[in-house]
Structure formats: C-alpha cells, structure tokens
Amino acid sequence: MKLLVLTFIVSNLFAQTSTLNPGKRGNGYRVWVYFDERDQENYIDLDPASIKRRQKHGINKTTKYDYKIKQYYLDALKKTGVKLKNKSRWLNAVSVIANKDQISLIEKLTFVSSIRPVYQHKKKKAIQSVADNDQTRDLDYGESLGQIEQINCKTAHIAGYYGQGVRVLYLDTGYELNHSAYDSLNLVAEYDFINNDTNTANETAQEVSDNQDDHGTICLSVMAGYAPGNLIGPAFKSEYLLAKTEIMAEEIQQEEDNYVAALEWGESLGAEVACASLGYLDWYTYQDLDGNTATTTIAIDIASSLGVLCVNSAGNEGDDPWYYIITPADADSVLSVGAVGQNGEIALFSSHGPTIDGRIKPEVCALGVSTYCVRSNTQNDYRNASGTSFSAPLAAGAAAVILSANSSWTNMQVREALMMTASRNSNPDNSYGYGIINTWDAINYQSTVATENDIIISNSVKISNAFPN
C-alpha cells in the first residue's frame, strides 16, 4: 500500500510542477507524512481559555489530539535531510519539503503509515470592486450601516453585545493594522505561519510587491473594525488571534498545512470562533465534497469537536463551470457562508450546494456584494469589496455577538441558532442555505439550544429617535 502511495506521489508531483514549484519550495516537494502511533506520554499545555471552552463542551480530560508527535519520528525524518514545515498533532502528521530520493527513504520507515501531497494552487483573486463613496456618513455606523442592519446586529449592539469576552481566530493572508479602524483592536496574539514569526504584516520585498496583507486586512475590518462615523464591525470588542497562512504570489496560492497549523494554534489559545475567507478547489473533484476527504475539512471537524465554531466562506464559483462550494466549506460541522446583495438576492458568484452526499450548502448568507471595509495600507481610507470573503466575517462576527449574550452556549448551539433563525429556515435550498442570518433572533433562539440557566432577552429593545441624546 505504501509503495502505491509513493508511486502516486512521485508521478503526480513531477506532473504538477506548475502548482508545486520545486524552485520556490527548497528544491523539493511539499508532502504530508502520516504516522501510525501517537505519543501518549507527552501532550501540549493548553491555555486556560482553551480549557474553559472545552469544559463547556464536556471535555474534561486530555484528548488524543493533544498528544505530541513522537520525537523519535521527527528525529528519524530529519536524518533523511528533509526540511520540516508544519507539525499537526491533530492529524498525527508533519509536512516536509523533500526530493524524490528523500521521499523514498521516508517511505521505508516502519512508523510511516502514508505519504500524501500538500496541495497548493493558484486561485483567482476574490471578486472585488472598488468604490469611493463621498456621501454624508452617519455619526455611528457610517457606510457599514447596511451590512449591520441586514443581519439585524444593530439591535444586539443596542442591547450591549459586541462580541466582548469571546476569543476569535482569524486566518488569512496577513494584516496591516495601522488603519484607524484598528486603533481599539483587542489583539491577544498573532503568528505568521509562512515566515514562522510573530509579525503578520508584510515583511519581505516580495510580500510588499504582492500586496500580501491586503486581503486579510480588509476582511478582518468587516468583522472587527471600529471607526464611528465610518465603519463598525459586528464583533469590535472581541479578542483576536491573527494567523497569517496564505501566500500571495501573482495570484493567491493556497497551502493547506498552514491552515491546519493555524487552527491547532488558535484552538490551544482558547479560540471560540474561527473565521477564514479561504478555500481549496483545483485538485479536488465534486466527489471529494463529502465532508471527510479534504485535509482542511478534516481539521475543521476536529476543531469543532473541541468546541470551536468554524466559519468559512462558501466560495466564488457560482458563475464558473465548477458552480459548487469549495473545501473546507463541505465540512458537516462548519458554518459556510454565501453572499447576497443589499436587496437580499444571492450574488451570481456565490457558490452553491449540495455536497456529494446531499447536504445543503451554504448554511447561511450575509452581505458579500459591495461590502464596506477599510482600504489597506492607509490610515483613514475605506472602500467596497465583493466576494464571499466579506460575507464570512459578518457571520463570524454575529456568532461572537451571540456568544457574548449566551456565554454558556456551545459552538453547535450557536450554529443551530444562526441557521434556524435565518430568513429561509423553513425552506432552505442550495443557493441561500437557510438564508440571511438574524443576529438578534439567534440570540433569543430557544427551541433546542436553551438550557435551564438561559435568560430570555427582551425583544422590546428597539431603535427610537431621541433628542437630546
């Protein structure tokens, strides 16, 4: 079986030199090496926030996902001369850069169960349109009012829920935080999984040239920005963990192992919500959208089992021949998010379901057409952008707000509340899913998620004109 796997890897890696460039990857090929046993004597130390979140989900002991990879395995791999990239205790695997001879040596190690490619590809950039709007702005949400009102989050803000007390992991291309909308950002930690340091902004001349941190900067602002009179995100008072995982070349190059590593990092630091406007498609087929095949899909299910609510954009393939969602939006525990316009109509580019096993996708929708956000690498400029990249942070922000109001709820309770109170919950389909989310109704959702300690929050909260304020 190993020989067949190795033959597949070697033949495919050399056939895909345009997608796995050995000249840019240390003169080798990036592969996953999976091990047969876990180290049950050594495990990681969890952040107290992670322990607290797990206990809420009934996890009161060390799990197999906390066991470290056996040092003997790592030492043996290093002796082959490979370069280790990412270690995944969840998958009991490591990603390495290796040449064909080194892969042959690894294949002979008795503790190696399989070797698989780490897929990378060039994906077209998210659909974006830029527009400067000089209209008079309100004193409060400014041009972001429409996207907040569409998901009924303004009422939740009036009631005092802004995402406070909730830790959020954001995965993207990087973040430039000098914009005034980030002046009050509650940043707990950040990590660059590309350069292996704690700086998630542009570092190299190549990153500056590629505008590496643009996508992450503008997406994060939709969820976490706070600049009254201009832009206010739904969860502007949450705590943030920022992970830089995606390499920008001439187009977006995706690397699944960085995504997995970032999820593990964020989970160990206590993230309750994880948001990613990222996806993987080119090397998968529709038959792979079964919720069990893609590496990132498996990682999301593990994170979900540990109590993290994972929110992912559905994809921008609705007007392409592919048409369907992309991974990891196929996970059965993820909250995948489609895009609508301000009129509530589904965007032409928003990806559709179902999964190959017939599950409805996406789960929900939010504004992804001309969404208001910051302009990266400026201090006070704003713009509009389109794509499911921008609807996902609105949904993730709503999830954080819901957790602010219902701190005892589990990740799956929040997911259910968002789906069961969305605009099409009685008649879901494979374009809108369960519809446009309703943050306030989700906060008050009582059907199956309520516990005996829950407090029903009055629906009498409303907006009224008052003077003086």
C-alpha positions in Angstrom: 0.0 0.0 0.0 2.8 2.4 0.8 4.5 1.7 -2.5 1.3 2.6 -4.3 1.0 5.8 -2.4 4.7 6.7 -3.1 4.3 5.9 -6.8 1.2 8.2 -6.9 3.1 11.0 -5.1 6.2 10.9 -7.2 4.4 10.7 -10.5 1.9 13.4 -9.6 4.4 15.8 -8.1 6.5 15.7 -11.3 3.4 16.1 -13.3 2.3 19.2 -11.4 5.5 21.3 -11.4 3.3 24.3 -12.3 1.5 24.0 -8.9 4.3 22.6 -6.7 7.3 24.6 -7.8 10.5 22.9 -6.5 12.5 26.1 -7.2 10.3 28.0 -4.8 9.9 25.3 -2.2 13.5 24.5 -1.2 14.3 22.4 -4.3 11.9 19.7 -3.3 8.2 18.8 -2.9 5.9 19.5 -0.1 4.2 16.4 1.3 2.4 15.2 4.4 4.0 12.3 6.3 1.4 10.5 8.5 2.5 8.3 11.4 0.9 5.1 12.8 1.0 5.9 16.6 0.6 8.9 18.9 2.8 9.8 21.8 0.5 9.1 24.7 3.1 10.2 27.3 3.6 13.8 26.2 1.0 16.4 25.4 0.7 20.1 25.0 -0.1 22.6 27.7 -3.4 24.3 26.9 -4.2 28.0 27.5 -6.7 28.4 30.4 -9.1 29.9 27.8 -8.9 26.7 25.8 -9.5 24.5 28.9 -12.5 26.7 29.9 -14.0 26.4 26.4 -13.5 22.6 26.3 -15.1 22.1 29.7 -18.2 24.0 28.4 -18.4 21.3 25.8 -18.0 18.4 28.3 -14.3 17.8 27.5 -12.6 17.4 30.9 -9.6 15.4 30.1 -6.7 15.3 27.7 -7.7 14.0 24.2 -5.8 12.2 21.6 -5.5 15.4 19.7 -3.3 16.9 22.5 -0.6 14.2 22.2 2.6 15.5 20.7 4.2 13.8 17.8 6.8 11.3 18.9 10.2 12.9 18.9 11.7 9.7 17.6 9.7 10.1 14.5 10.8 13.7 14.0 14.5 12.8 14.6 14.3 10.0 12.0 12.8 12.3 9.5 15.4 14.9 10.0 18.1 12.3 9.3 16.8 11.9 5.8 17.7 15.6 5.1 14.1 16.8 4.6 13.0 20.3 5.8 10.2 20.1 8.3 7.5 22.7 7.7 4.4 22.2 9.9 3.6 19.6 12.6 0.0 18.6 13.2 -0.8 16.7 16.4 -4.4 16.5 15.2 -3.5 14.6 12.1 -0.5 12.9 13.7 1.5 14.1 10.7 4.1 16.6 9.6 4.5 18.4 6.3 8.0 18.4 4.8 9.9 19.6 1.8 11.7 16.6 0.3 13.2 15.4 -3.0 12.3 12.1 -4.7 15.2 10.3 -3.0 14.2 11.5 0.4 10.6 10.5 -0.2 11.8 7.1 -1.0 13.7 6.9 2.3 10.7 8.1 4.3 8.5 5.5 2.7 10.8 2.8 4.1 10.4 4.0 7.7 8.2 1.4 9.5 6.3 4.0 11.6 5.1 6.0 8.5 1.6 5.0 7.6 1.2 7.1 4.4 2.6 10.0 2.4 0.4 12.4 0.6 1.0 15.7 -1.3 0.4 19.1 0.4 -1.7 20.7 -2.3 -1.0 24.2 -3.5 -2.5 26.1 -6.4 -3.1 29.5 -7.9 -6.6 30.6 -7.4 -8.2 33.6 -8.9 -8.5 36.6 -6.6 -11.7 37.2 -4.7 -14.2 39.2 -6.7 -13.7 42.8 -5.7 -15.0 46.2 -6.8 -13.6 49.4 -5.5 -15.7 52.5 -5.0 -15.1 55.6 -3.0 -18.3 57.0 -1.6 -18.4 60.7 -0.6 -21.9 60.7 0.7 -22.5 62.2 4.1 -21.9 59.5 6.7 -23.9 58.8 9.8 -22.3 59.6 13.1 -22.5 55.9 14.1 -22.0 53.0 11.6 -21.4 55.2 8.6 -21.4 53.3 5.3 -21.3 50.0 7.1 -24.9 50.5 8.5 -26.5 48.5 5.7 -24.4 45.3 6.3 -25.0 45.5 10.0 -28.8 46.1 9.7 -29.2 43.4 7.1 -28.1 40.7 9.7 -30.0 42.5 12.5 -26.9 43.1 14.5 -27.6 46.7 15.4 -30.3 45.7 17.9 -27.8 43.3 19.6 -25.4 46.2 19.9 -28.1 48.4 21.4 -28.7 45.6 24.0 -24.9 45.7 24.9 -23.5 42.7 23.0 -20.4 43.5 20.9 -18.5 40.2 21.0 -16.9 41.0 24.3 -15.5 38.1 26.2 -15.2 36.0 23.1 -11.9 35.0 21.5 -11.7 34.8 17.7 -9.2 33.2 15.5 -8.8 34.8 12.0 -7.0 33.0 9.2 -5.9 35.0 6.1 -3.0 36.4 4.1 -1.8 38.8 6.7 -2.8 42.0 8.5 -1.6 45.6 8.3 -3.1 47.2 11.5 -2.1 50.9 11.1 -5.6 51.9 9.9 -7.6 54.0 12.5 -10.4 51.3 12.4 -8.0 49.1 14.3 -7.0 51.5 17.0 -9.0 49.7 19.6 -8.5 46.2 18.3 -8.1 43.8 21.2 -5.2 41.7 19.8 -4.2 38.8 22.0 -1.6 37.1 19.8 -0.6 36.8 16.1 1.6 34.3 14.2 2.9 34.2 10.7 2.8 30.5 9.5 4.6 31.5 6.3 7.7 33.1 7.8 7.4 31.4 11.3 7.4 34.6 13.3 5.0 36.8 15.2 4.7 39.5 12.5 1.6 39.1 10.4 2.1 42.3 8.3 4.3 42.4 5.1 7.9 41.5 5.8 9.8 40.9 2.6 10.1 42.9 -0.6 8.2 40.2 -2.4 5.3 40.4 0.1 5.2 44.2 -0.4 5.2 43.8 -4.1 2.4 41.2 -4.0 0.4 43.3 -1.5 0.4 40.2 0.6 -1.6 41.6 3.6 -4.3 43.3 1.6 -6.9 40.6 1.7 -6.6 39.8 5.4 -6.6 43.5 6.3 -9.8 44.3 4.5 -11.7 41.1 5.5 -10.8 41.5 9.2 -12.1 45.1 9.2 -15.6 43.8 8.2 -15.8 41.9 11.5 -13.5 43.8 13.9 -13.2 47.3 12.6 -14.3 50.2 14.9 -14.3 53.8 13.5 -17.6 55.5 14.4 -19.0 57.5 11.5 -17.2 55.2 9.0 -17.1 51.5 9.8 -18.2 49.4 12.7 -17.9 45.6 12.6 -20.3 43.3 14.5 -17.7 42.0 16.9 -15.5 45.0 17.5 -15.0 44.1 21.2 -13.9 40.5 20.8 -10.4 39.3 21.5 -8.4 38.4 18.4 -5.8 35.8 17.4 -4.4 36.6 13.9 -2.9 33.9 11.8 -1.1 34.6 8.5 -1.4 31.4 6.4 -1.9 32.2 2.7 1.0 33.0 0.4 0.3 35.7 -2.2 2.2 35.2 -5.5 0.9 36.6 -8.8 -2.4 35.3 -7.5 -3.5 33.6 -4.3 -1.5 30.4 -3.6 -3.2 28.2 -1.0 -1.4 26.0 1.4 -3.5 23.6 3.4 -0.9 22.7 6.0 -0.7 26.3 7.2 -4.4 26.4 7.6 -4.3 23.2 9.7 -1.4 24.6 11.8 -3.2 27.8 12.5 -6.4 26.1 13.6 -4.4 24.0 16.1 -2.6 27.1 17.3 -5.9 29.1 17.8 -7.7 26.2 19.5 -4.9 25.8 22.0 -5.1 29.5 22.8 -8.8 29.3 23.5 -10.5 30.5 20.3 -14.3 30.0 20.4 -14.8 31.2 16.8 -12.5 30.7 13.8 -13.1 32.6 10.6 -11.5 32.0 7.2 -12.2 33.6 3.8 -10.1 30.9 2.2 -10.8 27.8 0.1 -9.3 25.0 -1.9 -10.5 23.6 -5.1 -8.2 22.9 -8.1 -7.0 19.4 -7.1 -10.3 18.2 -5.8 -13.3 16.8 -7.6 -17.0 17.2 -6.8 -16.9 13.6 -5.4 -14.4 14.9 -2.8 -17.0 17.2 -1.3 -18.2 14.6 1.2 -17.1 16.2 4.4 -14.4 13.7 5.0 -11.7 14.0 2.3 -10.0 17.4 2.2 -7.3 18.0 4.8 -8.7 21.3 5.9 -12.2 19.8 6.1 -11.0 17.1 8.5 -9.2 19.7 10.6 -12.4 21.8 10.9 -14.3 18.8 12.1 -11.6 18.2 14.7 -11.6 21.8 15.8 -15.4 21.7 16.0 -15.3 18.5 18.2 -13.1 20.5 20.6 -15.6 23.4 20.8 -14.6 25.9 18.1 -17.2 27.3 15.8 -15.6 27.3 12.4 -16.9 29.8 9.8 -15.7 29.6 6.2 -16.6 31.4 3.0 -18.6 29.2 0.6 -16.5 30.3 -2.4 -16.9 32.5 -5.5 -17.5 29.7 -8.1 -21.3 30.2 -8.7 -20.8 31.8 -12.1 -17.9 29.4 -13.0 -18.3 25.9 -14.6 -17.5 24.5 -11.2 -20.6 26.1 -9.6 -20.3 24.4 -6.3 -18.8 25.3 -2.9 -15.1 24.7 -2.2 -13.4 22.9 0.6 -13.4 23.2 3.6 -17.0 24.6 3.2 -18.1 21.0 2.7 -17.4 20.0 6.4 -20.5 18.9 8.2 -19.8 21.0 11.2 -18.7 24.2 9.5 -20.8 27.3 9.1 -20.2 28.1 5.4 -21.4 31.5 4.2 -22.8 32.6 0.9 -23.0 36.2 -0.4 -26.1 38.3 -1.1 -26.6 41.9 -2.2 -28.2 44.6 -0.2 -31.5 43.7 -1.8 -31.2 40.2 -0.4 -30.7 38.4 -3.7 -28.0 35.8 -4.0 -24.8 37.0 -5.7 -24.1 35.5 -9.1 -20.6 34.4 -8.0 -21.7 32.8 -4.7 -21.0 29.1 -4.7 -23.8 26.6 -4.4 -24.5 23.2 -2.8 -25.3 20.4 -2.3 -22.3 18.3 -1.1 -21.8 15.0 -2.9 -23.7 13.3 -0.1 -26.7 15.6 -0.4 -26.2 18.1 2.4 -27.5 21.7 1.9 -24.8 24.3 1.4 -24.1 27.0 2.2 -25.5 27.1 5.7 -26.3 30.9 5.7 -25.7 34.2 3.9 -24.7 37.7 4.6 -23.8 40.8 2.6 -21.0 40.0 0.1 -21.7 42.5 -2.7 -20.1 45.9 -2.2 -19.4 45.2 1.5 -17.8 48.2 3.2 -14.3 47.8 4.6 -11.0 49.6 5.1 -8.6 50.3 2.3 -5.4 48.5 3.3 -2.1 50.4 3.7 -3.9 53.6 4.5 -4.9 55.2 7.9 -8.3 56.6 7.1 -9.5 55.4 3.7 -12.3 53.0 3.0 -13.6 51.0 0.1 -16.2 48.5 -1.1 -15.4 44.9 -2.0 -17.3 41.9 -3.1 -17.0 38.1 -2.6 -17.9 35.5 0.0 -14.7 36.6 1.6 -16.7 39.5 3.0 -19.9 37.8 4.0 -18.0 35.2 6.1 -16.6 37.8 8.7 -20.1 39.2 9.1 -21.4 35.8 10.0 -18.5 35.0 12.3 -18.9 38.4 13.9 -22.6 37.6 14.5 -21.5 34.3 16.1 -19.2 36.2 18.5 -22.0 38.6 19.4 -24.4 35.7 20.1 -21.7 34.1 22.4 -21.5 37.4 24.2 -25.2 37.2 25.0 -25.2 33.4 25.7 -21.8 32.5 27.1 -22.9 29.0 28.2 -23.9 28.0 24.6 -21.7 25.5 22.7 -20.4 26.0 19.2 -23.1 23.8 17.7 -25.8 25.6 19.6 -24.7 28.9 18.1 -24.5 27.3 14.7 -28.0 25.9 15.0 -29.4 29.2 16.3 -27.9 31.1 13.3 -29.4 28.6 10.8 -32.8 28.2 12.5 -33.5 31.9 12.7 -32.2 32.8 9.2 -34.6 34.2 6.6 -35.3 30.9 4.8 -35.1 28.5 7.7 -38.4 26.9 6.8 -37.5 26.2 3.2 -33.7 26.0 2.8 -32.1 25.5 -0.6 -28.7 25.1 -2.1 -28.2 28.8 -3.1 -29.1 30.6 0.1 -28.9 27.7 2.5 -31.1 28.7 5.5 -31.0 32.3 4.4 -29.7 35.7 5.7 -28.7 35.5 9.3 -30.6 37.4 12.0 -28.3 38.1 14.9 -31.0 39.3 17.4 -33.3 36.4 16.7 -30.5 34.0 17.1 -29.6 35.4 20.5 -33.2 34.7 21.6 -33.4 31.3 19.9 -34.9 28.9 22.5 -36.2 25.9 20.6 -33.5 23.3 21.3 -30.4 25.2 22.4 -31.8 26.8 25.6 -30.6 25.5 28.9 -32.3 25.9 32.3 -29.9 28.7 33.1 -30.6 30.7 30.0 -32.2 34.1 30.2 -34.6 35.2 27.5 -33.5 38.7 26.4 -36.4 41.0 25.9 -37.5 41.6 22.3 -38.8 45.0 23.2 -35.4 46.6 22.6 -35.8 48.9 19.6 -34.3 52.0 18.0 -36.0 55.3 18.6 -35.3 58.9 17.7 -34.3 60.8 20.9 -33.1 64.4 21.5 -31.0 65.3 23.3 -29.1 62.0 23.3 
